[in-house]
């Protein structure tokens, strides 16, 4: 049971297309979609997508926690379209982040914890 929800509002010229991005690429669940807007949810986060102009210049940054597999898959998909695209980067707190763009031009910052099984993350190696 959720006690609270993080709510984010973004604009998109076509809410259906933007909703499909969040559902198929990031694993959100579609709650509602029509020609005027859409609502998608991942865990306790809901994104409300309203019909409106795409951001002029850098749009808002939507912060989304995702599993490592999602971050890697989105980066690979982006690299197919732009082979020179920079990949995920390690940030403070033992996390990777990667920035992608939704169909309306909103920046989506994907963030995931570094797996504890990676070398140098505190995992103990068995001595043989």
N, C-alpha and C positions, 0 to 999 in steps of 0.2 A: 504494500500500500504506500502510495506517495503522499507525503505530508506537505510538500511544496513543489512547485514547478518553476524552472527558469524559463522565462518567456522572452523571445527575441522577435522583433518586427523588422522585416526587410521589404523592399519594393522590387517588383519585377514586371517588365512589360507583359509577360505571359506567365501567370502563376502556375499553370499546368506544367509547363516546361521546367520551371524552377523546382517545383515539387518533385518531378520525376528525377531530377539530379540528386536531391537529398535522399530519396527512397532507393534508387538503384545504385548510386555510387557510395553513399555513406551509411546505408543501413537504417535510415529512419522509417517509421511507419506512417502511412498516410491516414490522417484523421478526417480530413474534409478537403474537397477541391471543387471549385467551379470557376467560371470565367472571371469572377471578381477577386478571388483569393484562394488560398490554401493554408492548411495547417498540417505540419508533420511533427512527429515526436520520436525522440531517442532517449530512453530512460526518463529522467526527470526534466528533459529539455524539450520545449516546444518552440518551433519556428513558425511564425505567422507570416505568410507571404501575401502582400497586398498588391493589387494591380497598380502600377505606377511606373514612372520613368526610371530607366537604369541610372545608377549613380554617375554623376559627371566627375571624372577623375577617380581617384581612389575612393571606393565606397566604404561602407562600414565593414568592420572585421567581425565575423561571427566565429566564436571560439567553440570548438566541438571536441570532446574527448572521444577517441575511437580506439578499437583494438589495433595492435601493431599490423595485423594482416590487412586491415582497411587502409591504413596510412600507406603501406607499401603498394597495395593494388592501385590506389588513386594516383600515386606518384608514377607508377609504370604506365598507366593510361595517359597521363599528362605528357610523359616522355615520348610516347608514340606520336603525339601531335607536335611536340617541340623537343627534339632530341637534346638540345643544349640546356634544357630547363634544370635549374639547381634542385638538388634533392633535399631530403629531410636534414635538419641540423639538430645537434645535441644542444640542449639549453640547460640552464641551472635547474637543479632539483631532480636530475636524473630522468629527463624526458626528451623525447624527440618531438619536433614540430615540423610541419610542412604546410605551406600555404598554397591553396588552389583557388580557383575562381568559379563561382556559380554562373549559370547562363546569363544572369542579369548584370554580371560584373562585380558582385559583392565578393570580397575576399573572405575565404573560409580557412581559418587556422585550425588544422588538425593537430591534436596533441595526444601522445601516448607515452606511458611509462616505459623506460628501458627494461627489457626482460631481465629478471634476476639471474638467468642462466648465462648471460653474456659475460665474457671475461672482463674483469675489473669492476664488476658491479656488486661485489660482496659475496658472490657464490663461491663456495669452497670446492676446491678441486680434490678429488680423491687421490691419495698417494698409493701407488701400486708397487 
